[in-house]
Amino acid sequence: MIDGQGLARTREEGRSRSRGGRRDRRMRRLGSLLFAVAMAGGSIASDPSDATAQAVVGDGDFSTWTEVFSFSSGVWSRLATGGHPDAHLALTGTNGLSSVVLRQGTAGWDPAAQGPLATIRFAADVQGTSGGLVSGQPAFAFALLQGSETYLAPTSFDVGDWTRIETLALTPTDFVDTLNPGRHPDFSSSGAPMQLGVATASNLSAGFDFRVDNFEATLAAAPPTVPVSAPIARLLLTFGLTFVGLLASRPPRSSPAGPACR
């Protein structure tokens, strides 16, 4: 017959075994984590929300801009007055199937030298009407040139007076290659140098007429990988091995004595 004290002792031993089991599992997980971090090349990826380096390409003078491509009646010019204010770009096409692609000539981003890129934000003061890349509509787009490819970030607006047009933070999949659908720019460290610009096109008989001023692009580097120094890595490895060794050397738990009977 089990007396009251024996029953209480049995319950307490069960709770103790449960607490000990949970503690052992936590220690094993901690030891495994420390061991893995120390052995995984000694680096920890930083949180993507961490502040990253940025480069801002701004141009309100346009003296270094050059033509990449023009088709049919598409033409461009730099006007010294009449912008927002003063110097600005004028891009026009007087009939259908016209286009112009321009690039800013002095700045961009080289992933091999500056590191992988996370996002690009474009902004500019514009006049005109853009229907994105919808067939039959005049289009204004921000352009990213990489290697022999021109990638476009289309916009949609209808403004008669100077208006600030801004994009969201764009990633590679936000850019389109109209000649090679499905292809996107390479923001990784193996990507070719990038240049930035604008593009216009239309297949309307009326053509297009855009004015552009105060061009700006903000390029945000990808969050860096934070290296773990060799002494810290060795310390983590020591702690991990110590935890694993202690747990492995612990003797197996013996079955608790049965409850007192009488």
Secondary structure, 3 states (H helix, E strand, C coil): CECHHHHHHHHHHHHHHHHHHHHHHHHHHHHHHHHHHHHCCCEEECCCCCCCCEEEEEECCCCCCEEEEEECCCEEEEEEEEECCEEEEEEEECCCCEEEEEEEEEEEECHHHHCCEEEEEEEEEEEEEEECCCCCCCEEEEEEEECCEEEEEECEEEEEEEEEEECCCECHHHCECCCCCCCCCCCCCCCCCEEEEEEEEECCCCCEEEEEEEEEEEEEECCCEEECCHHHHHHHHHHHHHHHHHHHHCCCCCCCCCCCEC
